[in-house]
Amino acid sequence: MEALGPLVGFFTHKVEEKISFLRQLSQEESLSAPPLSKGHAYHSVHSMLEAELQRGVVSFTEPLPSGSRLFLRLHRSMRFVMLLLEKLWSEPEERSLVELCREAYEEVLAPHHPWLLQRAAQVAFAALPDRSVFLPLLCVRGMKEAEPVMRTVITVMEEIQRRSQRELESRGMMDLP
């Protein structure tokens, strides 16, 4: 995704930072767990969300750092990527990558970003390359060849989204600050 330009590269970097932080939380928890203990709070999304709620590290009013909050941001980021892929696959080839990316951003991420970040994203969209640059990233030559790859990726992402959504919604965490 970084090959698509500065916005997507920045986006990818932010996702990697969040994943790294979650890994760090998991490692710290593993080191502090008693020997022969049966797992720890960060061995699954379910256990992380539950443990953080029980420990009181999740704030519903302030933007305090937590694995749950980061997971929500990753959930949104995946939804953005999934929607962009769906648009690349289903929209006419005349529609530019800039248009498709802008629409996916406006639908998924913009409602959760401050005005200044929204403006910066709009400026960065202008630097995106032509839509045809995306296909070689999938190791395909055309949309017809890309269809099975896109369908598989989107199907897997939809399942992850569905499960993540269920976990977050069941705890009222969809709008963490």
C-alpha positions as CSV (number, residue, x, y, z in Angstrom):
1,M,0.0,0.0,0.0
2,E,2.9,2.3,0.6
3,A,3.6,2.4,-3.1
4,L,0.4,4.3,-3.6
5,G,1.9,7.4,-2.3
6,P,2.4,9.6,0.8
7,L,-1.1,9.4,2.2
8,V,-1.3,5.6,2.1
9,G,2.3,5.4,3.3
10,F,1.5,7.6,6.3
11,F,-1.7,5.6,6.9
12,T,0.3,2.3,6.7
13,H,2.9,3.7,9.1
14,K,0.2,4.7,11.6
15,V,-1.3,1.2,11.4
16,E,2.1,-0.4,12.0
17,E,2.6,1.9,15.1
18,K,-0.7,0.7,16.6
19,I,0.0,-3.0,16.0
20,S,3.5,-2.5,17.5
21,F,1.9,-0.9,20.6
22,L,-0.5,-3.8,20.9
23,R,2.4,-6.3,20.6
24,Q,4.2,-4.4,23.3
25,L,1.2,-4.6,25.6
26,S,1.0,-8.3,25.0
27,Q,4.7,-8.9,25.7
28,E,4.6,-6.8,28.9
29,E,1.6,-8.8,30.1
30,S,3.4,-12.1,29.2
31,L,6.4,-11.1,31.2
32,S,4.3,-10.2,34.3
33,A,2.1,-13.3,34.2
34,P,2.9,-16.0,36.7
35,P,4.7,-19.1,35.3
36,L,2.4,-21.8,34.0
37,S,-0.6,-19.4,34.0
38,K,-3.3,-20.1,31.5
39,G,-2.9,-17.2,29.0
40,H,-3.0,-13.5,29.7
41,A,-5.2,-10.5,29.0
42,Y,-3.7,-9.9,25.5
43,H,-3.9,-13.4,24.1
44,S,-7.1,-12.5,22.1
45,V,-9.2,-9.5,21.2
46,H,-12.0,-10.7,23.5
47,S,-9.7,-11.2,26.5
48,M,-8.0,-7.8,25.9
49,L,-11.3,-5.9,25.7
50,E,-12.7,-7.6,28.8
51,A,-9.5,-7.2,30.9
52,E,-9.1,-3.6,30.0
53,L,-12.7,-2.9,31.0
54,Q,-12.3,-4.7,34.3
55,R,-9.0,-2.9,35.0
56,G,-10.6,0.5,34.3
57,V,-8.0,1.5,31.6
58,V,-10.7,2.2,29.0
59,S,-12.2,5.7,29.2
60,F,-15.5,6.4,27.5
61,T,-15.0,10.2,27.9
62,E,-11.2,10.9,27.5
63,P,-8.8,9.8,24.8
64,L,-6.6,7.7,27.2
65,P,-4.2,5.1,25.6
66,S,-5.4,1.5,25.7
67,G,-5.3,-1.6,23.6
68,S,-9.1,-1.3,23.2
69,R,-8.9,2.2,21.8
70,L,-6.1,1.2,19.4
71,F,-8.1,-1.8,18.3
72,L,-11.0,0.4,17.5
73,R,-8.8,2.6,15.3
74,L,-7.4,-0.5,13.6
75,H,-11.0,-1.7,13.0
76,R,-11.8,1.6,11.3
77,S,-8.6,1.5,9.3
78,M,-9.4,-1.9,8.0
79,R,-12.9,-0.8,7.1
80,F,-11.3,2.1,5.1
81,V,-9.0,-0.3,3.2
82,M,-11.8,-2.8,2.6
83,L,-14.1,-0.1,1.3
84,L,-11.3,1.3,-1.0
85,L,-10.6,-2.3,-2.3
86,E,-14.4,-2.8,-2.9
87,K,-14.5,0.5,-4.8
88,L,-11.4,-0.4,-6.9
89,W,-13.0,-3.7,-7.8
90,S,-16.6,-2.6,-8.4
91,E,-16.5,1.0,-9.7
92,P,-15.9,1.8,-13.4
93,E,-12.3,2.0,-14.3
94,E,-12.8,5.7,-15.4
95,R,-13.2,6.6,-11.7
96,S,-9.8,7.7,-10.4
97,L,-8.0,6.4,-7.4
98,V,-8.2,9.9,-5.9
99,E,-12.0,9.8,-6.1
100,L,-12.3,6.4,-4.7
101,C,-9.9,7.0,-1.9
102,R,-11.6,10.3,-1.0
103,E,-15.0,8.6,-0.9
104,A,-13.8,5.8,1.3
105,Y,-12.1,8.3,3.6
106,E,-15.1,10.5,3.9
107,E,-17.3,7.6,4.7
108,V,-15.1,5.7,7.2
109,L,-12.4,7.8,8.7
110,A,-13.3,11.5,8.3
111,P,-16.1,11.4,10.9
112,H,-13.5,10.5,13.5
113,H,-10.8,13.0,12.5
114,P,-10.4,16.6,13.5
115,W,-10.9,19.3,10.8
116,L,-7.2,19.9,10.3
117,L,-6.4,16.2,9.7
118,Q,-9.4,16.0,7.2
119,R,-7.9,18.9,5.3
120,A,-4.4,17.3,5.3
121,A,-5.9,14.1,3.9
122,Q,-7.7,16.0,1.2
123,V,-4.4,17.6,0.1
124,A,-2.6,14.2,0.2
125,F,-5.2,12.6,-2.0
126,A,-4.0,14.8,-4.8
127,A,-0.6,13.1,-4.7
128,L,-2.1,9.6,-5.3
129,P,-1.0,7.9,-8.5
130,D,-3.2,6.7,-11.3
131,R,-5.5,3.8,-10.6
132,S,-3.5,1.5,-12.9
133,V,-0.5,1.6,-10.4
134,F,-2.6,-0.4,-8.0
135,L,-2.9,-3.6,-10.1
136,P,0.8,-4.5,-10.3
137,L,0.8,-4.3,-6.4
138,L,-1.6,-7.3,-6.6
139,C,0.7,-9.0,-9.1
140,V,-2.0,-8.9,-11.8
141,R,-2.2,-7.2,-15.2
142,G,-5.9,-6.2,-15.3
143,M,-9.1,-6.0,-13.4
144,K,-10.3,-9.3,-14.8
145,E,-7.2,-11.0,-13.4
146,A,-7.5,-9.1,-10.1
147,E,-11.1,-10.1,-9.5
148,P,-10.4,-13.5,-7.7
149,V,-7.7,-11.9,-5.6
150,M,-9.9,-8.9,-4.6
151,R,-12.8,-11.1,-3.9
152,T,-10.8,-13.3,-1.6
153,V,-9.1,-10.4,0.2
154,I,-12.5,-8.6,0.7
155,T,-14.2,-11.7,1.9
156,V,-11.5,-12.3,4.6
157,M,-11.6,-8.6,5.6
158,E,-15.4,-8.7,5.9
159,E,-15.2,-11.6,8.3
160,I,-12.6,-9.9,10.4
161,Q,-14.7,-6.7,10.4
162,R,-17.8,-8.6,11.4
163,R,-16.1,-10.3,14.3
164,S,-14.4,-7.1,15.5
165,Q,-17.6,-5.1,15.2
166,R,-19.4,-7.7,17.3
167,E,-16.7,-7.5,20.0
168,L,-16.6,-3.7,20.1
169,E,-20.4,-3.2,20.0
170,S,-21.1,-5.7,22.7
171,R,-19.0,-3.6,25.1
172,G,-20.3,-0.2,23.8
173,M,-16.8,0.7,22.5
174,M,-17.6,1.9,19.0
175,D,-17.2,5.5,19.9
176,L,-14.2,5.6,22.2
177,P,-12.6,9.0,22.2
